[in-house]
Amino acid sequence: MASIKQALISVSDKTGVVEFARGLQDFGVALISTGGTAKLLRDAGLKVTEIADYTGFPEMLDGRVKTLHPKVHAGILARRDLPDHVNAMKAAGLPTIDLVVVNLYPFSQTVARPECSLAEAIENIDIGGPAMVRSAAKNYQHVAIVTDPADYVPVLKELAATSGAVGADVRFRLAQKAFSHTAAYDGAISTYLTALEAGGKRAAFPARLNLQFERVQTLRYGENPHQNAAFYRDLQPAPGGFGNYIQLQGKELSYNNIADADAAWECVKTFDAPACVIVKHANPCGVALGVDALEAYRKAFATDPTSAFGGIIAFNCEIDVVTAETVAQQFVEVVIAPGVADGAVAVFAQKTGIRVLTVPLAAGANAFDMKRVGSGLLVQTPDDLNVAAAQLRVVTRLKPTGQQMSDLIFAWRVAKFVKSNAIVFCGGSQTLGVGAGQMSRVDSARIASIKAANAGLTLADSVVASDAFFPFRDGLDVVAHAGARAIIQPGGSLRDEEVIAAADEHGLAMVFTGFRHFRH
């Protein structure tokens, strides 16, 4: 056990620090502090020794030098189990510092502001703070280091349970967290600085990309039982990202559950009207809008009831009791929504095999999409481009009707989340047939038609989205013969004129978006 007799407190994030310091003082811990932190504690009625009074050396250079002093770092780094260290401290008249409470200048928050200048960024690079954190973490066998306000209450509980000491296990855990804290901090500085070009303009992709994730759970296995796996979350997750999920019930999520649930959530949250997305093996097998969650679910399920078996179901609106009762009638792995009514929670509780998650419905996406390759990483900005009717170019003699235009935009949005080559038949804000992941666009069109037939759905007067252009007219011929009356596609093929002529020949309306939605 390491008894805590003296603590040094210097924090940028002052959340809860007064209460923590008061708790330390109740255990008889002497407090040393710096600048604004010292003033805050003193104003709260706490007895605090200012760092300049402690070291006998005034802060200088606008506060750049205040804790970089032997009396501070010797007090932190001295090993209490080495006689030479103990004797050297006695000879110099230096007391030990047993607890260091430090969090760093808000560098990441500062550079996140578009107007942040390089000079401002540099001034928000902490020097003394990381030095103290690393010193305390290195000497964790004798010193406790706290970098996260979330640890204030647990540390006070530890002091209460051990008569004013901090146990070895707690000190080691705090040291792990401290080194991770400084690693993330230095990584953020490196990423920012290596993204700067001449004149201070920021490049989209830094020369050195430093990534920091925290492990949420170790999974039972990966995509297959012979693979090991874990799920990691961004240290600063995007507000509406799947990583913010809260699990209300059910078994632990598997690797495939998480991958498919993320695909379903990313798709469903792009719609404003009540929507339901059912995903199987990373592809939407049913997507629909409705007046409420129940109607959206029934329409989405009708697209492909066979594939929906054991799928992932996502809603962009609260799940009510009736919807929960209907969903619970099928075999489903995961249900996701921004909220679940109390009565609906009780319904799902009767089906313990269903994993029920809530995720905040908020704007925001990952800054980058990433894909691991051998000894490398592919990085791109997210595919967050959507299209409005006014942006579409009608290229056929026949123009889409208002309803067709609405369905075309819906189909195009769904196609973005279907693996390439993607063909999506829709009608009435509902998918009717989805062809995904084929090497040939013609085969995707045929599969989508087969899927609709298997579900007993007609494709007569439907619309079709193709995630990339038709390189030949054969794919267009297939969807036309299946019953499609309007098509949305990027355009840009060398044979666009041939494809447009084929559409006119079939009496189809066709619009070009000018951009594609490959998804591999």
Steps between C-alpha positions, in 0.01 A plus 500: 500500500616853419385751759392835357639787704558765234328561166580729209192618309523684166210449261368659184164323527383606844190280508456366854846608617377709794302208642794267445747736667263544793478124534880472497530769765252309717755215498771742613667528159704820450415675173740664255356669194566735210350818356130483425455168679654640820274805485191283448585281799590796720175678411318183605653536846769234466853536636735493200871563455573685175763324288729805504493504881567126504801510267626839610520596134241727339306403190656660194467541124123555521456177695701285259735411785344421834509126578826423316700503823707238689287537812196394296651223292726360770199487729309303237779274369670403826475128571408445860651149497853609403718627791706716262185680384370539855834635624537738205155644566580547869831663425333746261211559738247396239163349594332238281189556292273198527210596273509694174172632358560640152313529173640687206438815298202446265706457183250285305208729585704804399611373158149366426390862452535598131631845591780365722839640399832317521615742771192423709549129450863519611406690815260216586777240498553409865858441614506483878179298519614200292834503684325467836255240370777283356716540811217390728395216271860375474518495881155343542632259762519793738291779345137515385426696182148623416437644152126443467234674714300176479759348735454755779221315678661154468829634640320655798325169560838327486638742759202435724539123469875502570531771766654758267697283261472385137554134425745364243231376260330841494832681451589276207160552338535877541850485348370309197239768451758776545738370233205454264400861575840642406527270196167626368606858572830471314327314219251783457787752480683289243190453286422871505852623427568252219177608330619860468613620160682817398309804619334307782229335288394162631522201266214250503740219585795548739842357422480309829157371598484411870195299600380438856227255596392345828398138532132463579491122515686186402270304271439126510650472154530688171321443172568130552547299822871439430570877502554712812342847512430810707292815457671837541335842514632844406619702797278778365218315320283684247173603672272273297749218449414140580785490754278702736255212536343398830391137522168455677488121485628186333827312467828673425528635149710293263746627239246448222221655710701819538601520134142446378346722767727786396397455136130505596538803727697705247229437241191560713621825655523667158120514472280769655166316485448192723718231344599138548807327359556125516857386434636152431868438437578874480238567229154653541247232408205725579463878541181700527343823621164514675268720697639331811748232606248217452415586140866552413587161651222310323596646163872435554436142611278435197794567265678176590353305794738210436816708529357697794514178707778553755563854380576835660209746520556873544245779551556877496207557740385366834371142505152481647327197654316389187814518288695305762232231509513468121880495477524243782302253290797443271849374572717811524855538629508872582247783520628860500312826553555843654246405766283212619174564686473345847228263389708397198796424727273264695394330176859442388591376849288193430732423207838480671673398177440844346771755562335841540713813461438872513722748314458880513359632175740785429684654209867422462711235335851361528756743365644216292394166360782250532580158360797290605716350227824307527750724684287805428179691546265646241347825626225708342239756596155348566248458219252753640383645169125495438304643210188717459259501207630835377849352463393215273534516122221343298663338193201324340206631303267393781528687830437335837170577674506660842446164671767336286746776586433448870553124464812549290662713770399239759646219287822695445544550872452129565742403220777688680493235773484194272821325402606562141387412244167621640157499338203608713134485387264723699144625504288688752807579716570129536767271360354230276812312397869540583791358300832536679867422471510337157792518261254582219240776519273287278510221758415747778197613295387141447547413869299804607219388270512147640491633857186699423333198341589278796339755736187515283557863409436648159757720331247648262534879497794485742809721498862383503825635644839388374795603718723546194437552130369232263803417284273337239129498432458138615451590865245763409318247281471262798345759733267624226374150427448451875255792503704806594372832364769740629872473569754698698869450430822706499559511125850544365535184293656508154173342388264743673334585168436132433349456846287816467373379165408167656308680774309702239431179310348343813306817584693558821582821683865521601697752706873541553645600839852576380661299781510133599469307827750213483510296820751219530 
